[in-house]
Amino acid sequence: MGTASLRVQRYKVLLAGVFSQLLCVGIARFAYTPLLPVMQQHTWMGDADGGWLAALNYAGYMLGAVLAASIRSIYLKDTLYRIGLVLAVLTTVGMALTDHFWLWAGLRFFAGLSSSAAMLLASGLILHWLMHHQQRGELGIHFAGLGLGIVLAAVAVELMLALSLDWQAQWWIFGLLGAVLLVPAWRWLPRPVKPVAGARQAELPTAMPPSRTFMRLMLPAYFCAGYGYVINATFIVTIVEREPLLSGAGNWTFAVVGLAAAPAVMLWDLVARRIGYLGALIVAMSIQAVGIVLPAISSSLAVVLLSAVLYGGTFLGCVSLVLTMAGRLYPSSPARLMGQMTLAYGAAQIFAPALTGVLAEASGHYTVGLWLAGGFVAMGVVLLAWLRRVDQTAQRLDAEAKALSVTR
């Protein structure tokens, strides 16, 4: 494959990841966030119900993380990725067909399962392709699709509300849009090619299994990051819409989150080259903690938008940095460690929205939930600072990240 042809193929592979994120995460996952207040207004759903449905969505994502961690065959991962794309469309359309809690629960669970196809399986498949073709193994462009997916969900709901479409019609339109996005997500990510007997294979970097100290500190730190992420991701539109002076600004605030997230992933790749993966992760989570608690301190529009920028500009960078570290540690099979990391990240996402929904229903506001989320992220920062100081795996990863700024 020539240099120009390889460059075109590289961008098509990365764009396949972007479209998979738009479908499986932007629509199948995040359409629920701007539609939540609409569904609460026109159906029986309360705050606790909304929290439980979000928790079941993340439980599905957790099952996907378990599958990603346990399956070794790159060909089976590719098949499951494609099944996930179809599942994302079907579960989105299914939300328009019922208002029964348990049917919604099942649909949100399987939508969460489909989101792991874009977040984990696609990440591993893309890294595998990049490394086998001697391309830089960074996932910033791929994860930018998640931020764009948030923008897509927020703006689409705002436009559909302007047309006076009800919640069922909005789910139908999201399903049709998802069917369109499925095509490039499917076609532009090549199926893994089985090696030809006797052919010279590209050499991948040697695996660097992480130390026990690394795993013992990184997993709870990433758990804390997951707790902080899910509260704003699930409730930010509802929190804003409940403020009398901010009514009507919820979807636009969510769009700001996505706009901040899309370019920020690539920015954090650059930051990592300066101060290392762990250093960048510590800075990102510190900023994120501030962004999470700002709406609990003030309800002014300026503060809420600043919160959206700080949160959006960091949460996706944290995910990308951690999954990139997994790829560095296990170049030939990154999805296994990615799955383990995501189990920690996702564990918090199962009970955190349910707990926050119950607290909000009991108190009438989300203030306690926001402070809890900010506190968990701050705790994660402390764990990461300790890890960076005492562990050789962490120090080696930081050194590798800094070396990229010298060699490229």
N, C-alpha and C positions, 0 to 999 in steps of 0.2 A: 504494500500500500504506500503510495507516494505521500510526501509531506503535506501537500495541499489537501489531498483526499483524506488523510488521517485527521487533519485539523477540522474539516467539515464533519467527519464522522464523530469526532470528539464532542463538537457542539450539539449534534443531534442526540447523542447519548445523554448529555447533560440536560438538554431540553426535554427529553423523554422523562427524566426525573422530575423536572419542573411541572410538566403536565400531570404526572402521577400525583404530585403534591397538591396541585390545584383540585384534582378530582377526589382523591382519597382523604385528604386532610381539609383542604379549603371548603369543599362541599359536603362530603360525607360526615366530617367532624364539625367544622366551624360554622356551617349554616345554622346549626342549632343555637349558637350564641345570640345572633341578632334576632332569630325567630322566637327565642324563649319568651320575651315580654309579650310578643304578639299572640303566642299560643296561650299564655297565661290570661290574657284579656278575653279570649274568645272560647276557651275550653275550661274544664274543671281544674286545670293544673295550678298547684300552689308552689311556694318556694321549696318546701321539702321534696315534693314530687320532682321538681326540676333538678334538684340536687341529686336525687337517687338515679334519675335517668342519665345524668352526666357520669355518675359513678359507674353505672353499668357499661357505658361507652368505654371508659378506661379499663374496666375489667376485660372487655373484649380485646383492647389493645394489649393488655398484659398477656392474654393467651397467645396473641401473635408474637409477643416477645419471647415467650417460652418456645414456640415453634422455631423462631429464628435462631434461638440459642441451641436447640437440640438437633437441628437438621444439618448435616454436613454436605450433602450433595448439592452442588451449584445448579444442577439441572432441575432438581426438585424445587429449589428456591425460586428458580425462574418460572416454573409452572404455578407455584403458589402466588407469586407476584401477579400473574395474569388473572388468576382466579380472584384475587383481591380487587383488581380493577373492575371486574364485572360485579362483584359483591357491593362495591361502593355505589354503583348506579342503582342496583336493585333495592338496597336498603334506603336510599334517598327517596325513590319513588314510593316505597312502601309506607313512609311516614305520612303521605297524603291520603292513604286508603283507610285509615282507622283513627279513632281517638281513644282506644282501649289501652289502659296503662301497661298491661303485660305484653301486648303486641308491640307497643312502642318500646318497651324494655328490651324485647328480643331484637328489634331492629337496631336500637342504639348499640346493643352489645356487638352485633355483627358488623355494624358500621365501624366500631372501634377495632374489630379484627381486621377489617379492610384497610384501616389507616396504617397498620403495621406494615402493609405491603409497600407503601411509599416511604415510610420513615426508616424501616429496617431492611427489608428485603431489597428494595431498589437501591438503598445506600450501599449495601454489600455488593450487589451486582455491578453497580457503576464503579465502585472502587476496584473491583476485580478486573473490569474492562480497562480502566485507566492504567493500572499497574502492569497488566499484560501487554499494553501497548506503549510502555515507558512514558506515560503521561503523569503530570503532577497529581498526586493523590489527595486533592482537597475537595471538599463537598460544599463549598460556599454557594456556588451557583445552584446546585441541586436544592439546597435548603432555602434559597431565596424564594422558591416556589411556594413554600408554606406561608411566608409573609404576603406574597401576592394572592394566595388563596384567602387569607383573612380580608384583604381589600376587596376581592371579588365577592365574598359572602356579604360583607357589610354594605357595599355600594348596591349590590343586586337587591337586597332586602329594602333598602331605602327607596330605590327606584320603583320597586313593585308596590310598596306602600303608597307612593305617590299616585299610582294607577288604581289604588283602592282594591288590590287583589287580596283575597283572604289567605290565611295561613296554608290551606290545602293547595291552592293554586300556586303559591310560592314554592312549596315542596315539589310540585309537578315540574315547574320551570327549572328548578335546580337539577332534577333528574334528567331532563332533556339536555341541559347544558353539560352534565356529567357524561352523557353518552357521546357527545361531540369530543370532549377532552380525552375520552378513552382511546380514540383512534391513534393520535401521535404517541401517547404514553405506551401503547402496545407495540406500534410498528417501529419506533425509533430506537428502542432498546434491543440490540441484537441478542438472540438466544446464544447462550454459551456454546462455543464450538468444541466438539470432542477432539482431543489431540490426535493427529495423524501419526501412525506408527513410524518411528524413525525420524520424525520431524524435530527440528531444534526448537525447544520451548523457551519462552522468555523467562529469565531468571527473576524471581521475586526476592525482595529483601528477607533476611532471616528473621524468624519470629523471635520476639523478646518477651517471654511470659512475665507478667507483672509479679512483683513480690507480694507476700501475704499482707504486709503492712499497707501496700498500695490499695489492695482490694478492701481491706478492713476500714480504711478511711475514705476511699473514693465512693464506695457504695452508699454509706450513710450520708455523705455530703451531697451526692446526686439525688438521694431521697429527699433531702431538704429542698433542693432546687425544684424537684417535681411538685412538692407541696406549694411552693410559691407560684410556680407557673400556672397551676390549674385553676386557682381561685379567680384570677383576672381573666383567664381564657374563657371561663364558663360564665362569670357573672358580671363582667365589666359593663355590658350594655344595660342590664337590669339595674345595676348600681347607679349609673348615670341617669337613666330614665326616671328613677324614683325621686331624684332631686327636683323640686318644683322649678327652680331657675334654669335647669339643664334639660328639661323635657324636650325631646326631639333631637338631642345631640348624641344619643347613645350609639347609633350606627356609625356616625361620622367619627366618634372617638375610637370605635373599634377599627375603622378604616385607617386612622392615624397609627394605631398599633401595627397594622400590616405594612403600611408605608415605611415605618421606622425599621421593621424587621427585615424586609426584603434586601436592602443594601447592606444592612448591619452585619449579616453573616460573613460577607466577603471582607468587611472592615475588621472583624475579629480574627480572620485568617492573617491579616497584615499585622495586627497587634501581637498575635502569637509569635510571629517571626521576630518581633522586637524583644518581648519579655517572656516568651515560652508559653506553652499551652496552659500550664497550671497558673502562671502569672496572669494570663489573659482571663482565665476562668474566675480567678479571685476578683479581679477588677469588675468583670461583667456581673457577677452575683452581688457584689457590693452595691453597684448602681441599681440593680434590679430590686434589691430590698427597699431602697429609698422610693423607687417608683411605685412599688406595691402599696406602701402605707400612705402616700400622699393624699389619696381620696378620703382616707379616714381623718386626715388633719384639716382639710379644707375642701369645700364643695364648689369653689369658684371655677369657672370654665378654664382659665389660664392654668390653674394647678392640675385640673383633670387632664388637660391636653399634655402638660409636661409629664404627668404620670404615664400617659399612653406612650409618649416618645421614649421615656427611660425604660419602661417595661418592654415595649416592642423592640427597642434597640438592643436588648440584652438576652431575652429568654431563648431565642432561637440560636443566638451565638453560643450560648452554653451547651445546647444540644449538639450543634455542629462540632464544637471543640472536643467534647467528650467522645463522640462517635469517630472523629478523626484520630484521636488518641488510640481508640480500639483498633482502627485500621493500621496504625503504625506498629502496634504491639503484635498484631497477627495479620500480616499482609496477605497471606494465602487464604485465610478463612475469618475475615473480620466480623461476620454476622454473629458468630458464637459469643464473642465478648460484648458486641453491641447488644445482644439480647440480654446478657447478664446485667449490663449497665441499665438497660431500659426496664428490667424487672424492678430495680431499686427506684428508678424515676417514676415508674407507673404505680408502684405500691401506694405511694402517697396520693396518687390521683384517683384511687378508688374511694378511700374514705374521706379525703379532704372536702370534695364538693358536697357529699352527703352530710358531713358534720356542719359545714358552713351553711347549707340550706336549712338544717334544723335550727341552728343558732339564729339565723335571720328570721325564720318564722316565729321563733319564741320572742325575739327582741324587737322585731320590726325594722331592723337595719343590718347592714353587713360590716359594721365597724369592727366588731370583735374578730370576725373572720379575716379581715385585712391585716390586723395587727398580728394575729397568729401566723399568717402566711409570711409576713415580713420577718418575724422572729425566727421562723424555720430557715429562711434563706440566710439570715445573719449567722445562724449556727453552722450552716454549711460552709460559709466563708472561713470561720474559725478552723473547721476540720481541714479544709484545703490548705490553709496557711501552715498548719502543723504538718500535713503530708509533704508539702513542698520542702519543708525544712529538714525532715528526718529520713526521707525515702530516696534511694538511689534510682529506682525506676522513674519516679517523678522528675528527678534532676536530669536523667538521661533524655526523657521526652522533651523537656524544656530546651536542652542543648540541641536536640535535633531540629526543633522548630526554629531556633535562632540561626542554625546553619542554613536554612532555606533562604534567608535574606542575603546570605553571602554568595550562595551558589546560583541563585536565579535573579 
